[in-house]
Amino acid sequence: MHKFCFHKDIINSDLMKFFLRYLFFAALIVGMGFGCAVSNNNTVQSQMPEDLQTEDSSENSELPGNSYYYYSLSQMNEINGDLPRAVHYLLKAIDIDPYELYLQKELAILYLNQRDTSSALAVVEKMLELEPDNVETLVIYGKIKQTLKDDDAAKKAYEKALLLDPAQRDVYIFLGNIYLDAGEYEKAEQIYDKLVKQYDDAYVGHFFLGKIYVEQGHFLKAEKAFNRTLELRPDLEEPHLALIKLYKDYSGVDPEVVVVTVKPSDTIGRISIGRYGFYNDNVLNVIKEYNPGLKSADNIQIGQTLRFPGQLSEKGLLLDKNDKIFEQYMALFEMNPNNVEAGIELSGYYQRVGKKDKAASILKDLGRRIDTETDIIRYIVQYYIEKERFDETLFILDGMRVGAPESSVINYLTGLSYDGKNEKESALASFKKISRDSPFYQDAIIHIAYLYNELGQVENAVKYLNEELEIAPDNIDLMLYLGSFYEDTDEFEKAETILKKGIKLEPENVRMHFRLGVIYDKWGRKDASIAAMKEVLKIDPAHANAMNYIGYTYADMGKNLDEAEQLIIEALKQKPDDGYITDSLGWVYYKKGDYDKAVLYLLKAFELVPDDPTILEHLGDAYLKKNDHDQALEFYKRSLDNREDDKSEIEKKIKDLTKNGI
């Protein structure tokens, strides 16, 4: 199902203004529980404000019996913002004059302004009972039903309204949108086609027809519909964006061909001027391409049909896809020079066609704005860095740097781009340019440390992080990363020291306790590892990885297996598709001697993580216990193939099996 959004000014009529003012359907809360009751004359009444209950009981007999008097009081209270009191007086007016539809309509509007949709609906339904063919009431009823997601009732109301009054142009839009949202494109097309045939200036209809044609694969018709929208409303951005998407997504969109029948006094030049506003040799050459039998401009006859391309460039040449995209971005940029997407895309186009000065001017301006406008950062990341268009990104950032030579944002994005290109030294240099007061500085520190590590310079990473910690001695994140580097170099005592320092600063930092537990495990201090993980669970009882760590460690040690089983089962509730936790449960059952259950869970772990050498080895061990030597050997061999180091133990298991002729 597709949802089509459009510019806030796309529907501009008296009826739509009425709805925008009174209904404000996007903000309505469906199903709000406002109490309502039915009076003796069948009008809907809301609960009366308490102060008015007293007023009614004491003064009711003295108040006039004129409905206009109460209507005026209602209007005054509505203007003052007292909607409950406005409703109260309007209900009094309706008590006196229950068949006045205008009063009923005002009451429905008041209920809607209070977001009391159910009461508003009851009023409108009463109005339809009194006058079932009232077009305005049918439209209001349709909009309320549409808000309540009752599209079938809304469609019936709109269709009846159009049958009674085909001139309700906005109702075509309401009805067409229901069919669009439901993906019923043929019906939506019929509705909008009726609209534009009756009102050719209904730009909304042309726009949505374009959307429908795209869904149906009629790309030339879509292009024509979007262009017609722009002819009617050149100030709208949406048709330009729709055309850009059309040209980008559908490379097969060919230029429209118009067939012209030659009339008396027609010449190629006159027809061209009529179609394009100019004529030159380029135009003639293009027309010859479209009409292979045409030898010269003078070789035409009355009644002859000629093919003319729908659009040509200013020089009289065929527009290719990139030219068309450029034209749309240019139009957007002229409408709004601050449009980030248009500016960036135009700069690339100018660069490709050799207009480097124009490209530089746009990028320089974007550079001046990048530190304060997050839209620029978001667009570069989303459409360039995430799509790994790193060379284009670097061109854009280099151009922006002219406008902001010291920008930390530009340096950070440049570092990401070089890192994406695997140019580590250049990435390192870019991250080092980021100023200490930048919000990107913390991330830059981590990037620099990891780049040193990837360059094989772990000692530089450790040195760099220690230097940063001297400047910011309470930075927990830096301590955590420094601890991980010590962990990687097996400097467990240093890792323990730095992590304990962090825990002293933040005793309930889960990441610190967990990392310390991992380090103790690698250090061979199993009991200390379990104690650290239990500290994690004291802070976060639902920490699945800590539960798994304790359970697997118990299983590996062959103790507390019931507790291990319960911990891992609880961890799997948190992460049911985690292959490593599933492996842990299988390993617990292996240690318990339940080899059938062990194989069951280990196979599931293997499905989730098919290349992990430990899981493969566990499967081999379990099958060996079940005396299935063939399967055991198969999984041992797979485990060996997936190991990069520490192969001696698995090689011994394979050797022990094969020496017995298996």
VOTI-673060 format. One line per 5 residues: number of its first residue (from 1); their letters; for each residue x, y, z of C-alpha. Coordinates in Angstrom, 2 decimals. Each point is the difference from the previous one (the first is absolute). Example, Ala and Ser with C-alpha at 12.3 -4.5 7.8 and 13.67 -1.06 7.14 Angstrom:
REM residues 2
1 = as = 12.30 -4.50 7.80; 1.37 3.44 -0.66 .
REM end
This chain:
REM residues 662
1 = mhkfc = 0.00 0.00 0.00; 1.34 3.41 -0.94; -0.44 3.29 1.77; 0.37 3.15 -2.08; 0.86 3.24 1.78 .
6 = fhkdi = -0.07 3.41 -1.62; 0.83 3.61 0.66; -2.13 1.69 2.64; -1.28 2.46 -2.61; -0.88 -2.60 -2.60 .
11 = insdl = -3.72 0.06 0.80; -1.23 3.57 0.12; -3.74 0.56 -0.03; -2.71 1.34 2.25; -1.12 -3.50 0.95 .
16 = mkffl = 3.52 -1.11 0.87; 0.51 3.13 2.09; -3.18 -0.94 1.83; 1.45 -3.40 0.87; 3.42 1.32 0.90 .
21 = rylff = -1.58 2.47 2.39; -2.61 -2.16 1.64; 0.79 -3.66 -0.46; 3.81 -0.22 0.18; -0.34 -3.72 -0.50 .
26 = aaliv = 3.67 -0.90 0.25; -0.04 1.03 3.65; -3.25 -1.66 0.97; 0.18 -2.81 2.52; -2.27 -2.77 -1.19 .
31 = gmgfg = -2.26 -1.58 2.55; 0.28 2.57 2.78; -2.40 -0.84 2.76; -2.11 3.12 0.33; -3.32 -0.75 1.66 .
36 = cavsn = -3.13 0.96 -1.93; -3.74 -0.42 0.36; -3.09 0.62 -2.09; -2.45 2.71 1.02; -3.75 -0.17 -0.45 .
41 = nntvq = 0.25 1.54 -3.44; 2.73 -2.45 -1.08; 2.86 2.53 -0.12; 3.32 -1.17 1.41; 1.05 1.53 3.32 .
46 = sqmpe = 3.41 0.00 1.66; 0.36 0.03 3.75; -0.90 3.47 1.27; 2.71 2.04 1.78; -0.69 0.02 3.76 .
51 = dlqte = -0.40 3.78 0.29; -2.60 -0.05 -2.78; -2.04 -2.69 1.74; -0.62 2.48 2.83; -0.67 2.79 -2.45 .
56 = dssen = -2.58 -2.09 -1.85; -1.85 -1.05 3.14; -0.25 3.53 1.35; -0.53 2.09 -3.10; -1.47 -2.31 -2.61 .
61 = selpg = -3.54 1.34 0.33; 1.15 3.59 -0.50; 2.15 -0.53 -3.12; -1.52 0.89 -3.39; -1.28 -2.65 -2.39 .
66 = nsyyy = 1.87 1.39 -3.01; 2.47 -2.42 -1.66; 2.03 2.86 -1.46; 0.59 1.36 3.52; 1.64 -3.29 1.07 .
71 = yslsq = 1.82 -0.32 -3.30; 1.54 3.45 0.61; 1.04 -0.99 3.52; 1.57 -3.16 -1.46; 1.95 2.02 -2.57 .
76 = mnein = 1.28 2.41 2.65; 1.22 -2.86 2.19; 1.64 -1.70 -2.97; 1.87 3.21 -0.81; 1.13 0.15 3.65 .
81 = gdlpr = 1.22 -3.59 -0.20; -2.59 -1.45 2.40; -1.12 -2.90 -2.21; -2.01 -1.94 2.65; -2.09 3.10 0.71 .
86 = avhyl = -0.35 0.65 -3.76; -1.35 -3.54 -0.42; -2.39 0.50 2.92; -1.62 3.10 -1.50; -0.09 -1.46 -3.49 .
91 = lkaid = -1.90 -3.02 1.34; -2.53 2.44 1.51; -0.40 1.63 -3.40; -0.58 -3.42 -1.57; -2.55 -0.88 2.69 .
96 = idpye = -2.03 2.98 -1.19; 0.63 -0.54 -3.73; 0.89 -3.70 -0.51; -0.40 0.03 -3.79; 2.43 2.82 -0.76 .
101 = lylqk = 2.88 -1.81 -1.75; 2.33 2.95 0.35; -0.15 -0.32 3.79; 0.65 -3.74 -0.28; 3.02 0.64 -2.21 .
106 = elail = 1.40 2.52 2.48; -0.46 -2.55 2.78; 1.89 -2.66 -1.98; 2.84 2.47 -0.55; 0.15 0.81 3.71 .
111 = ylnqr = 0.21 -3.69 0.87; 2.78 -0.47 -2.51; 1.87 2.96 1.44; -0.20 -1.81 3.35; 1.18 -3.21 -1.73 .
116 = dtssa = -3.27 -1.64 0.96; -0.32 -1.92 -3.27; -2.75 -2.34 1.16; -2.33 2.86 0.99; 0.76 1.83 -3.26 .
121 = lavve = -0.86 -3.13 -1.96; -3.29 -0.40 1.86; -0.95 3.59 -0.86; 0.87 -0.44 -3.68; -1.97 -3.25 -0.16 .
126 = kmlel = -3.01 1.87 1.44; 0.48 2.69 -2.66; -0.07 -2.64 -2.72; -3.22 -1.42 1.43; -1.56 3.45 -0.32 .
131 = epdnv = 1.46 0.67 -3.45; 1.65 -3.07 -1.57; 0.95 1.77 -3.25; 1.80 2.95 1.53; 3.35 -0.01 -1.82 .
136 = etlvi = 1.95 1.97 2.60; -1.19 -2.33 2.76; 0.92 -3.07 -2.06; 3.52 1.35 -0.47; 0.44 0.71 3.72 .
141 = ygkik = -1.33 -3.49 0.77; 2.46 -1.49 -2.49; 2.94 1.82 1.57; -0.97 -1.15 3.50; -0.35 -3.60 -1.22 .
146 = qtlkd = 3.34 0.27 -1.78; 1.58 1.19 3.25; -1.52 -3.00 1.77; 1.55 -2.30 -2.66; -3.45 -0.99 -1.29 .
151 = ddaak = 0.98 0.50 -3.64; -2.97 -1.89 -1.43; -2.48 2.36 1.67; 2.13 3.00 -1.02; 0.04 -1.15 -3.64 .
156 = kayek = -3.78 -0.41 -0.09; -0.47 3.48 1.44; 2.40 1.61 -2.48; -1.45 -1.87 -2.95; -3.51 1.08 0.92 .
161 = allld = 1.18 3.60 0.43; 1.55 -0.04 -3.49; -3.12 -1.55 -1.48; -2.08 2.82 1.49; 2.52 2.70 -0.88 .
166 = paqrd = 2.79 -0.93 -2.47; 1.52 3.47 0.48; 1.40 -0.92 3.45; 3.59 0.00 -1.22; 1.60 -0.62 3.41 .
171 = vyifl = -2.15 -3.08 0.54; 1.71 -1.60 -3.01; 3.27 0.45 1.88; -1.34 -1.49 3.24; -1.46 -3.00 -1.83 .
176 = gniyl = 3.03 -0.51 -2.24; 2.33 -0.03 3.00; -1.96 -2.83 1.61; 0.48 -2.11 -3.14; 3.68 1.02 -0.18 .
181 = dagey = 0.66 -1.03 3.59; -1.67 -3.34 -0.70; 2.15 -0.55 -3.13; -3.09 0.00 -2.24; 1.72 2.00 -2.74 .
186 = ekaeq = -2.52 -0.51 -2.79; -2.86 1.35 2.13; 2.16 2.86 1.24; 0.93 0.80 -3.60; -3.67 0.12 -1.00 .
191 = iydkl = -0.78 2.44 2.81; 2.89 2.37 -0.74; -0.58 -0.25 -3.74; -3.57 1.22 0.53; 1.36 2.87 2.10 .
196 = vkqyd = 2.53 1.26 -2.57; -2.40 -0.40 -2.90; -2.50 2.17 1.84; 2.61 2.35 1.47; 3.22 0.02 -2.00 .
201 = dayvg = 1.51 2.44 2.50; -0.33 -2.56 2.83; 3.73 -0.42 0.48; -0.53 -2.45 2.88; -1.76 -2.35 -2.41 .
206 = hfflg = 2.82 0.19 -2.53; 2.58 -0.67 2.70; -1.74 -3.06 1.37; -0.63 -1.28 -3.52; 3.77 0.17 -0.45 .
211 = kiyve = 0.48 -2.07 3.16; -2.51 -2.55 -1.26; 1.66 -0.21 -3.43; 3.34 -0.73 1.69; -1.57 -2.88 1.92 .
216 = qghfl = -1.52 -1.31 -3.22; 3.28 0.27 -1.93; -1.27 2.76 -2.34; 3.11 2.15 0.38; -0.53 2.40 -2.89 .
221 = kaeka = -3.56 0.69 1.16; 1.35 0.56 3.52; 2.58 2.46 -1.30; -2.69 1.90 -1.90; -2.29 0.13 3.05 .
226 = fnrtl = 2.76 1.32 2.28; 0.97 2.62 -2.57; -3.65 1.08 -0.28; -0.06 0.39 3.80; 3.00 2.31 -0.26 .
231 = elrpd = -1.60 2.01 -2.76; -2.90 0.68 2.35; 2.04 0.42 3.20; 3.68 0.71 -0.77; 0.59 0.90 3.65 .
236 = leeph = -0.43 -3.58 1.28; 3.01 -2.20 0.81; -1.77 -3.37 -0.03; -0.46 -0.32 -3.80; 3.69 0.79 -0.54 .
241 = lalik = 0.99 -2.67 2.55; -2.41 -2.46 -1.60; 1.58 0.60 -3.43; 3.51 -0.42 1.44; -1.01 -3.32 1.51 .
246 = lykdy = -1.62 -1.03 -3.26; 3.12 0.75 -2.03; 2.32 -1.66 2.55; -2.07 -3.14 0.49; -1.11 -0.65 -3.55 .
251 = sgvdp = 2.87 0.23 -2.43; -2.33 -1.13 -2.79; -1.94 3.28 -0.01; 0.38 1.14 -3.60; -0.83 3.46 -1.35 .
256 = evvvv = -3.68 0.42 -0.76; -0.84 -0.14 -3.69; -2.65 2.31 -1.44; -1.48 -0.81 -3.41; -0.83 3.10 -2.07 .
261 = tvkps = -2.05 0.02 -3.23; 1.31 2.57 -2.47; -2.54 2.71 -0.88; 0.07 2.59 -2.79; 2.68 2.64 0.56 .
266 = dtigr = 1.79 -2.26 2.55; 3.78 -0.21 -0.06; 2.40 -1.87 2.25; 1.12 3.35 1.42; -3.53 1.23 0.77 .
271 = isigr = -1.00 -3.26 1.65; 3.22 0.03 2.07; -0.48 3.60 1.14; -3.56 -0.86 0.97; 1.17 -2.98 2.01 .
276 = ygfyn = 3.34 1.13 1.46; 0.03 3.79 -0.43; 3.09 -0.10 -2.25; 1.49 -1.73 -3.04; 3.57 -0.70 -1.06 .
281 = dnvln = 2.15 -2.62 -1.76; 0.10 -2.18 3.12; -3.80 -0.14 0.07; -0.10 -0.96 -3.67; 2.57 -2.78 0.51 .
286 = vikey = -1.97 -1.44 2.92; -3.23 0.04 -2.05; 1.83 -1.79 -2.83; 1.05 -2.69 2.49; -3.65 -0.46 1.00 .
291 = npglk = -1.12 -0.05 -3.66; 2.49 -2.09 -1.98; -1.77 0.71 -3.32; 0.38 3.77 0.40; 2.91 1.16 -2.12 .
296 = sadni = -0.29 3.77 0.41; -2.12 2.67 1.65; -1.73 0.68 -3.33; -0.93 -3.64 -0.64; -3.44 -0.04 1.70 .
301 = qigqt = -3.53 -0.27 -1.38; -3.49 0.94 1.22; -1.55 -2.89 1.93; 3.37 -1.59 0.73; 0.58 -1.11 3.61 .
306 = lrfpg = 3.24 0.96 1.75; 1.41 -1.11 3.35; 1.28 2.71 2.34; 1.72 -0.64 3.37; -1.94 1.40 2.92 .
311 = qlsek = 2.92 1.92 1.54; 3.30 1.45 -1.19; 2.80 1.79 1.81; 0.62 3.73 -0.39; 2.44 -0.84 -2.81 .
316 = gllld = -2.56 -2.10 -1.81; 1.48 -3.36 1.02; -1.74 -3.05 1.44; -0.11 -0.01 3.78; 1.54 -3.10 1.52 .
321 = kndki = -0.90 -1.25 3.47; 2.76 1.96 1.76; -1.00 3.21 -1.77; -3.57 -0.44 1.17; 1.11 -0.64 3.57 .
326 = feqym = 2.20 3.09 -0.14; -2.90 2.14 -1.23; -2.15 -1.07 2.96; 2.78 0.67 2.52; 0.64 3.35 -1.62 .
331 = alfem = -3.67 0.92 0.36; 0.05 -1.05 3.67; 3.20 1.96 0.60; -1.43 3.12 -1.61; -3.11 -0.30 2.17 .
336 = npnnv = 2.08 -0.56 3.14; 3.79 0.55 -0.10; 0.21 -1.60 3.47; -1.33 -3.34 -1.28; 2.76 -2.40 1.08 .
341 = eagie = -0.82 -2.86 -2.37; -0.30 2.29 -3.03; 3.24 1.80 0.84; 2.09 -3.13 0.47; -1.38 -1.73 -3.08 .
346 = lsgyy = 0.42 3.12 -2.14; 3.63 0.34 1.06; 0.66 -3.52 -1.24; -1.72 0.72 -3.29; 1.96 3.23 -0.53 .
351 = qrvgk = 3.21 -1.87 0.70; -0.86 -2.67 -2.60; -0.79 2.55 -2.73; 3.11 2.07 0.69; -1.65 2.94 1.79 .
356 = kdkaa = 2.38 -0.25 2.95; -0.44 3.60 1.16; -3.74 -0.51 0.51; 0.62 -3.28 1.83; 2.57 1.68 2.25 .
361 = silkd = -2.34 2.89 0.81; -2.82 -2.30 1.14; 2.28 -2.21 2.09; 1.71 2.97 1.61; -3.38 1.29 1.17 .
366 = lgrri = -0.97 -3.44 1.33; 3.29 -0.11 1.88; -0.81 3.28 1.74; -3.31 -1.52 1.17; 1.02 -3.55 0.90 .
371 = dtetd = 0.87 0.64 3.65; -3.47 1.37 0.72; -2.26 -1.93 -2.40; -0.28 -3.69 0.83; -1.95 -0.65 -3.23 .
376 = iiryi = 3.25 0.36 -1.95; 1.75 -2.61 2.16; -3.00 -2.32 -0.16; -0.18 0.18 -3.80; 3.71 -0.67 -0.51 .
381 = vqyyi = -0.06 -2.96 2.38; -3.24 -1.50 -1.34; 0.52 0.43 -3.73; 3.78 -0.13 -0.33; 1.85 -1.60 2.91 .
386 = ekerf = -2.57 -2.72 0.77; -0.19 -0.81 -3.72; 3.82 -0.13 -0.10; 0.29 2.76 -2.61; 3.26 1.03 1.62 .
391 = detlf = 1.71 1.78 -2.92; -3.06 2.19 -0.54; -0.17 0.64 3.74; 3.61 1.16 0.10; -0.56 2.32 -2.97 .
396 = ildgm = -2.99 1.56 1.78; 1.86 0.35 3.30; 3.08 1.50 -1.65; -2.24 2.63 -1.59; -1.72 0.72 3.30 .
401 = rvgap = 3.35 0.37 1.77; 0.62 3.19 -1.99; -2.95 1.55 1.85; 1.01 -1.43 3.39; 3.72 -0.88 0.09 .
406 = essvi = -0.01 -0.95 3.69; -3.32 -1.85 0.10; 0.17 -3.05 2.27; -3.16 -1.34 -1.65; 1.68 -0.01 -3.41 .
411 = nyltg = 3.13 -1.60 1.43; -2.05 -2.68 1.74; -1.97 -0.88 -3.16; 3.26 0.03 -1.97; 1.51 -2.45 2.48 .
416 = lsydg = -3.00 -2.31 -0.36; 0.29 0.14 -3.79; 3.71 -0.81 -0.06; -0.59 -2.82 2.48; -2.73 -1.32 -2.30 .
421 = kneke = 2.51 0.03 -2.86; 2.46 -1.88 2.24; 2.44 2.91 -0.17; 0.86 -0.20 3.70; 2.82 2.55 0.12 .
426 = salas = -2.15 2.69 -1.66; -2.89 -0.85 2.33; 2.33 0.30 3.00; 1.22 3.41 -1.15; -3.58 1.28 -0.45 .
431 = fkkis = -1.18 -1.16 3.43; 3.05 1.63 1.64; -1.11 3.39 -1.38; -3.22 -0.02 2.02; 0.05 2.62 2.74 .
436 = rdspf = -0.33 -0.97 3.65; -3.17 2.08 0.45; -1.81 -1.78 -2.85; -2.89 -2.37 0.81; 1.77 -2.45 -2.33 .
441 = yqdai = 3.24 0.02 2.02; -0.86 -2.97 2.21; -0.88 -2.17 -3.02; 3.14 1.20 -1.75; 2.15 -1.24 2.91 .
446 = ihiay = -1.47 -3.49 -0.32; 0.42 0.02 -3.78; 3.64 1.03 0.35; 0.72 -2.76 2.52; -1.60 -2.67 -2.16 .
451 = lynel = 1.75 1.27 -3.15; 3.34 -0.34 1.81; -1.01 -3.54 0.90; -1.00 -0.83 -3.59; 3.32 1.37 -1.20 .
456 = gqven = 1.76 -2.44 2.33; 1.02 2.77 2.39; -1.69 -1.17 3.21; 2.65 1.67 2.13; -0.90 3.35 -1.63 .
461 = avkyl = -3.68 -0.63 0.72; 0.76 -0.69 3.67; 2.32 3.00 0.24; -2.57 2.28 -1.65; -2.83 -1.10 2.33 .
466 = neele = 2.23 0.43 3.06; 0.89 3.54 -1.14; -3.68 0.82 -0.40; -0.74 -1.42 3.45; 2.62 2.31 1.51 .
471 = iapdn = -2.02 2.91 -1.40; -3.39 -1.52 0.91; 0.75 -2.37 2.92; -3.68 -0.69 0.74; -0.98 -1.03 -3.52 .
476 = idlml = -1.62 -3.41 0.49; -0.28 -0.76 -3.72; 3.73 0.50 -0.54; 0.74 -2.32 2.93; -2.24 -2.66 -1.50 .
481 = ylgsf = 1.68 0.20 -3.39; 3.48 0.05 1.54; -0.93 -3.10 2.00; -1.08 -1.76 -3.20; 3.36 0.76 -1.64 .
486 = yedtd = 1.86 -1.39 3.02; -2.29 -3.02 -0.27; 0.96 -0.48 -3.67; 3.70 0.06 0.90; -0.52 -2.40 2.93 .
491 = efeka = 1.07 2.68 2.48; -2.71 -1.12 2.39; 1.41 1.62 3.13; 0.05 3.44 -1.67; -3.52 -0.61 -1.33 .
496 = etilk = -1.18 -0.91 3.50; 1.56 3.13 1.47; -1.59 2.43 -2.47; -3.42 -1.66 0.18; 0.00 -0.04 3.81 .
501 = kgikl = 0.84 3.71 -0.11; -3.07 0.52 -2.17; -2.18 -2.08 2.33; 1.17 2.09 2.94; -1.21 3.11 -1.86 .
506 = epenv = -3.27 -1.64 -1.11; -0.77 -3.01 2.23; -3.12 -0.94 -1.98; 1.49 0.20 -3.47; -1.14 -3.28 -1.56 .
511 = rmhfr = 2.45 0.12 -2.90; 2.97 0.33 2.36; -1.03 -2.98 2.15; -0.75 -2.13 -3.06; 3.32 0.80 -1.70 .
516 = lgviy = 1.84 -0.77 3.24; -1.73 -3.38 0.13; 1.08 -0.75 -3.58; 3.59 0.91 0.83; 0.01 -2.25 3.07 .
521 = dkwgr = -1.30 -2.84 -2.18; 2.79 0.47 -2.57; 2.46 0.28 2.88; -1.13 -3.40 1.21; -1.53 1.37 3.21 .
526 = kdasi = -3.39 -1.71 -0.35; -1.30 0.70 3.52; 0.87 3.70 -0.34; -1.73 0.04 -3.39; -3.19 -1.48 1.49 .
531 = aamke = 0.11 2.52 2.87; 0.31 2.91 -2.46; -2.93 -1.29 -2.07; -2.11 -0.34 3.14; 0.70 3.67 0.70 .
536 = vlkid = -1.38 0.72 -3.48; -3.19 -1.90 0.86; -0.39 1.92 3.27; -0.10 3.22 -2.05; -1.90 -1.43 -3.00 .
541 = pahan = -1.81 -3.25 0.85; -1.08 -0.47 -3.64; 3.54 0.16 -1.46; -0.11 -3.03 -2.31; 3.72 -0.06 -0.80 .
546 = amnyi = 0.99 0.00 3.66; -2.42 -2.87 0.72; 1.42 -1.91 -2.95; 3.57 0.67 1.10; -0.62 -1.37 3.49 .
551 = gytya = -1.94 -3.00 -1.31; 2.59 -0.94 -2.62; 2.87 0.45 2.46; -1.75 -2.30 2.49; -0.53 -2.55 -2.79 .
556 = dmgkn = 3.64 0.22 -1.07; 1.04 -0.53 3.63; -2.52 -2.85 0.35; -1.71 1.43 3.09; -3.30 1.60 0.99 .
561 = ldeae = -1.54 -1.42 -3.18; -3.62 0.46 1.12; 0.67 3.67 0.75; 1.83 0.29 -3.32; -2.99 -1.49 -1.85 .
566 = qliie = -2.46 2.43 1.61; 2.21 3.01 -0.67; 0.42 -0.86 -3.68; -3.70 -0.78 -0.47; -0.75 3.45 1.44 .
571 = alkqk = 2.59 1.55 -2.31; -1.67 -1.67 -3.00; -3.29 1.61 0.97; 1.74 3.34 -0.52; 1.79 -1.06 -3.20 .
576 = pddgy = -1.79 -3.02 -1.50; 1.94 0.11 -3.28; 3.48 0.34 1.46; 2.11 -2.91 -1.28; 2.66 0.34 2.67 .
581 = itdsl = -2.47 -0.14 2.90; -1.70 -2.96 -1.69; 3.41 -1.70 -0.21; 0.48 0.61 3.73; -3.24 -1.81 0.80 .
586 = gwvyy = 1.03 -2.91 -2.20; 3.33 -0.12 1.79; -1.71 -0.09 3.40; -2.03 -3.03 -1.14; 3.21 -1.58 -1.30 .
591 = kkgdy = 1.59 0.45 3.42; -3.12 -1.46 1.61; 0.30 -3.06 -2.22; -3.25 0.66 -1.89; 1.56 -0.37 -3.46 .
596 = dkavl = -3.28 -0.06 -1.94; -0.95 3.42 1.38; 3.56 1.16 -0.49; -0.08 -0.85 -3.72; -3.46 1.59 -0.37 .
601 = yllka = 1.15 3.39 1.33; 3.45 -0.14 -1.56; -1.52 -0.62 -3.43; -2.24 3.02 0.51; 3.06 2.04 0.97 .
606 = felvp = 1.75 -1.29 -3.14; -2.94 1.21 -2.13; 0.23 3.44 1.58; 3.82 0.25 -0.16; 1.20 -2.53 -2.60 .
611 = ddpti = 3.72 0.90 -0.04; 0.91 0.26 3.69; 2.79 -2.51 0.74; -0.98 -0.47 3.67; -3.62 -0.85 -0.84 .
616 = lehlg = 1.22 -2.41 -2.69; 2.38 -1.66 2.47; -2.77 -0.29 2.60; -2.17 -1.79 -2.58; 2.87 -2.37 -0.76 .
621 = daylk = 0.39 -0.74 3.71; -3.74 -0.63 0.44; -0.23 -2.33 -3.02; 3.07 -1.86 1.25; -1.78 -0.63 3.31 .
626 = kndhd = -2.93 -1.38 -2.00; 2.45 -2.32 -1.84; -0.79 1.70 -3.31; 3.63 0.14 -1.12; -0.70 1.08 -3.57 .
631 = qalef = -1.87 3.09 1.13; 2.57 0.69 2.69; 2.84 -0.10 -2.55; -1.98 2.21 -2.42; -0.49 2.76 2.58 .
636 = ykrsl = 3.56 -0.27 1.32; 1.28 0.56 -3.54; -2.30 2.97 -0.45; 1.24 1.43 3.29; 3.61 -0.40 -1.15 .
641 = dnred = -0.73 1.74 -3.32; -1.45 2.99 1.84; 2.84 0.42 2.51; 2.78 2.49 -0.55; 2.09 -1.04 3.01 .
646 = dksei = 0.09 -2.45 2.92; -0.60 -3.01 -2.25; 1.92 -2.63 1.95; -2.86 -1.30 2.15; -2.48 -0.39 -2.87 .
651 = ekkik = 2.70 -1.62 -2.16; 0.58 -2.53 2.78; -3.74 -0.83 0.14; -0.03 -0.58 -3.77; 3.14 -2.11 0.20 .
656 = dltkn = -1.46 -2.15 2.81; -3.08 -0.71 -2.10; 1.78 -0.69 -3.28; 2.68 -2.29 1.47; -2.77 -2.42 0.88 .
661 = gi = -1.06 -0.17 -3.63; -2.90 2.40 0.26 .
REM end
